[in-house]
Amino acid sequence: MSVSVLLAASVAGQVGTPAVFNPAAPTDQDRIHATFSVPGLCSNQVSTIVDGVTVRTTVTLYGCVFGPPPFPQNAQAHFGPLPPGAYTYEIYWLFTDEPSEPPILSSRPPLVVAASIPGVPTLLHSSMIVLVGLLAGAGILTIGKAALR
């Protein structure tokens, strides 16, 4: 059994927790930030790809120090905006000191991206004052013409 598999097994209860997304309910206009745990005794490099409805983050772990049980540390991935829909977010660990080992699936939480709601058009305050003045003037002219008849 490889050292990376032993390390992954020893930290399984401490790291590999599902990602926390910010914003928590992303829309198709948002850039998404995912925060998750990785082994703390390794340097890491994070890369993310989107393939259909799967968003895959690979955390390449290198320079791992072995000794006391590893502690978790936070890592982040940034991606999006994504089209509205349901996605599977996968986090894989790839240990570079064990090139023959395949990436280890750490977490697979769901991710739902909602359609954004278009903003309601509004007038500037100055434009609203001009509009009210024009409508009031038109009303006064109409009442004045009706009174002259």
N, C-alpha and C positions, 0 to 999 in steps of 0.2 A: 504494500500500500504506500502511495506516495506521501511525501511530507505535506503537500498542499491539501490532499484529501484529509489527512489527519488534522491539519489546521482548520479546515472548513468544518469538520465534524466537531472539533473542540469549541468552536465559537458559535455553533448553530443555535444554541439557546440564547446567546447574547446579541448576535447580529443577524442580519437577514430578515429583519422586521419589514413589514410593508412600507412602501414609500408614503410620505406625507406630501400632498400636492398643495402648491400655493399659486394661484388662488384655489381654494378647496372645491369650488364648483366652476371650473374654467369654461369660457365661451370660445367661439371660433375667432375672437379678436385678441385673446390673451396669449402671452408667452408663459409657458408653464415651468415652474421650478419644482423639481422633485428632490426631497431630502430623504436619505436612507442611511443605514448603518453598514459599515464595512469593517474588516479586522483592523485594529488599531496599531498593530506592530508591522505594518507594511506601508510603503508609499503607494500611491495609486494615481491612475490616469483614467478619466471617464470619457466615454464616447457614446453617442446615442444615434440610432437610425430609426426611421419610420418605414415600415413595410406593410402597406394595407392598413389593417386594423390592429397591428401589433407595433408597439413602441418598445424597442429593445435597447437597454443601456448595458454596456459592457464595462465593467470596472477591471482594468488591468492592474494587478497587484504585483509589485516587485520590491526587491530589497527587504524581504520579510525577515524579521528578527525572531528567532525561536528561543523560548525560555519559559517565563511564567505564562499562565493562561492569558491569551490575548484579551484586550478590552475593546469595546466598540468605539468607533469614531464616526462622525457624520461625514457624508459626502453628498454632493449635489450634482444634478443633471439639469440642463436647461434645454427646452425644445418648444416647438410650436411657433405660431398658432397652428392648430389642427382643424380640419373640417368637422362639423358637428357629427356626433356618433359615439358608439360604444367601442372602447379600445381595451386591449390587454397590455399592461405595462410589465415588461419582464426585466429583471435585474440579474445579470450573470457576473460571476467572478472568474477571471482568467489569471492564473498564477504563472508568471513568466519563468519561474525557476523550475517548472514542470511542463515543458513544451509538449510532451506527449499526452498530457491530460486534457480532456475537453473542458470547456467552460462549465462552471457549476451554477445551476439555477438557484438563486438566493431567494427570490420573491416574485410573485406574479399577481399583484393587485389589479382590480378593474379600474378603468379611468373613463369617465363619461364627459364628453365635451358638448355643451349646449349651444344652440344657435343664439347669437347675440340679438338683442332687441334694438331695432334702430331708434335713435333719439327722436324726440318730439321737436319739430322745428319751432323756434321761438323768435320773437322780435327783440331787437335791442330796445332798451328803455327809451332812447331818444326817438326811435321809429314809432314806438307805441304812442308817445305824446303827440307826434305829428298826425298819426292816424286818428286819434281821438279828436284832435282839433279839426281835421277835415270832416269827420262824421258830424261833429257838432255844428260846424258851419253849414253843411248840407242840410241838416235838420232845421236850422234857423231859417235858411232860404226857403225851404219847402213850407214852413209854417207861415212865413211872411207872404209868400205868393198866395196861399190859401186864404189869408186874412184880407187880401186886396180884392178878392172876387166878390 
